[in-house]
Amino acid sequence: MVYDAIVVGLGAVGSAALYQLSKQTSHVLGIDRFKPPHPFGSTHSDSRITRQAIGEGAYFVPLALRSYEIWRELEQRTNQQLLTITGGLFVGKEHSRIQTHNKPGWLTTTIEAAKQFGIAHQLLDVPTLRKRFPQFQFLDGDLGYYEENAGFLRPEQCLSAQLTQAHQNGAIIHPYEQMLSFEQTGPEIRVQTDEAVYQTRKLILTTGPWITESLRTTPYRELLKVYRQVQYWFDIQGDYPTYTPDRMPVFILSDRDLYGFPAIGGADGGIKIATEQYSEITTPNDVVRTVSQAEIEQMYEQYVAPNFVGVGPECVKSTVCLYTMTPNGDFIIDQHPDYANVLLTSACSGHGFKHSAAVGQILAELALQGKTNFDIQAFRLQSFSGLIN
């Protein structure tokens, strides 16, 4: 059998691609070295922020808006809640040069994108912030951007929903199977795994932090660096209902390099707060997946205690995930530089999940029709040529 497409890596983007492909053809195969959803890549840990005005660049906004539509479509098909609207509170200094996801001026770009696309929002001064959101400690000079339709996605459920729908549409899914190699054989791609050999018209590589294994012979491999990230759930000592989704929004304190979520795990589940670090380069095979007490204490003293009210030092849970970053924080969505019938994406850079449903649609369109109506010029490999060391 020759598949119309094989998707390797069934995380956020891979599961979305398989789902979108399966809506057009049942002759598709999805492969993952683990059983998704799993905690070994970038797509886990209960919640992911979603927002519509994108401070990493206005050209991301169509991806975010389309993804909202796909999540709602999936909710209708599965009778599950995947997207929870809490509102989003994004705080920083206007025109700040501090980088968020390798982009300066993040808050200003967010505001400009909201105006450009007509996204409902409010701008809040410090007295208003302190009155409306007593869970936070704000600084003089802070500017608040509040986005009404921001919220969070449940990543494990999103993956499961898309894979279940793909399976129901006729897609074949092989967990616990690892791709070893691929090669062009005439007009088709031959895929060798540790279980079998397959033939496909199109191969889609959505392998997250493992994507560099597929770029070994090209200079573009140097574009991608994998970083260890830690997410923490700290104990709530204040009035618990104050921290729940109906009273506390998702948040990004961009100049303080903090983001997080309202409490969704019950009174004993804590509140999820995290920062981002780009100092420790790693690989998915070598990353340290345990979180030390020293890390927890440093996180609380440096980031949590100065910025929150009613959040205690006890860490009730922690987890490690991986960011696969380009130098400018953009995504790679393109044909493999050495293979005409291989598509690859590294749609992560720390802000990929919210866009993943639309990126899956783009990959399905490129694989089956050879084109997409989305503008992906910024995500083509040639756009990164000046950033290769």
C-alpha positions, 0 to 999 in steps of 0.5 A: 500500500502507498499512503497519501501521507504519513505523519511522524510525531503525533504531538500538538501539530502532528495530531492536528495534521493527521486529523485534517488529513483524515477529513480528506483521505483515509489513506494516512498513517500516524507514527509516534515513538511513544503513545500520545499524549505523553510527557516527553516532548512539549505537549502536556501538563494540563493547560496551555494559554491561547490568545488571539492578538499575538505579540510575536507578530501580527502574521500569527493572528490568522493561525490563532483565529483559525485554531479557535474555530477548529477547537470549537468544531472539535468540541462539537464533534466530541462533546468535550470542553477543550477551550476555556475562556477566562480572559487574558491579562498581559502586563508589561511596559509599553515599547519594552525591549525585553524579549518574549519568545525571542521578540522585543516589544511584545506588549506593544505588538499585541496591542497593535495586532488587536487593533488591526484585527478588531480583537476585543480588548481593554487597556488598564492602568495600575489603579485599575489593575490593582482593583480588578486583579488583587491576586497580583502585585503590580508595579508602578508604570505597568500597563495592562492589556486585557483580552476578553476571549483569551483562555486556556486549552487542555493539551492532552484532551486536544491531542486525544480528540484529534487522534480519535477523530482521525481514527474514526475517519479511517486513519491508522495510528501506530504508537510505540513505533520509531522512524529510523530513516526515510529516503526518496524512491522515485516519486515516493518516500520510503519510511523505515521504522523499527517495526516495518517499511512504508511507502508514501506520497508525502511524509510530514515530520512533526517530531518536535525536539527530535526534528533536528535528527531530520535536518542533519545534512543541512545548515538549517539544523543550526536554527533550532535549539532545544531548551529545558523548561519547568512548570510549577504548581504552588499552593494557594494560601488565599481564598481559593475561589479568587484564583479560579477561572471565573475570577482569575484570567490566564496571564503573562507578565512579560517584563517579569518573564512569568506566565500562568493560569487560574487554579483548575485542579481543586483547592489542593491542586495549586496554581500553575506558574512558570517562567522561561529560560534559554540558558540550558541547551539540551536534547530530548534524550539528555534532558533532566526530567526531575525538578530539584528542591533548589529550583523550586525554592529559587522559583518561589523567591525570585518570581512567585513571592514578589508578584503574587498575593496569597500563593505559598512556597509549597510546590504541589507539583512540577513538570519538565517540558521542552521548547524547540526555538528558532533565533527569532521565535518564528515557526518553520513550516516548509518543504524539507530542503533535500526532499521534494515530498517531505514537509517539516515543521517546528511550530513551537518556539514556546508559543506553538500550541495555540496555533497548532490546529491551524498549522495542522490544516496548513500541512494537510493542504500542502501535502494533498493540494500542494498549496495553502491559502494561509500566508506562510512566507515568514515560516519558510526556511529561506526566511531564516537564511540570515539567522544561520551562524 
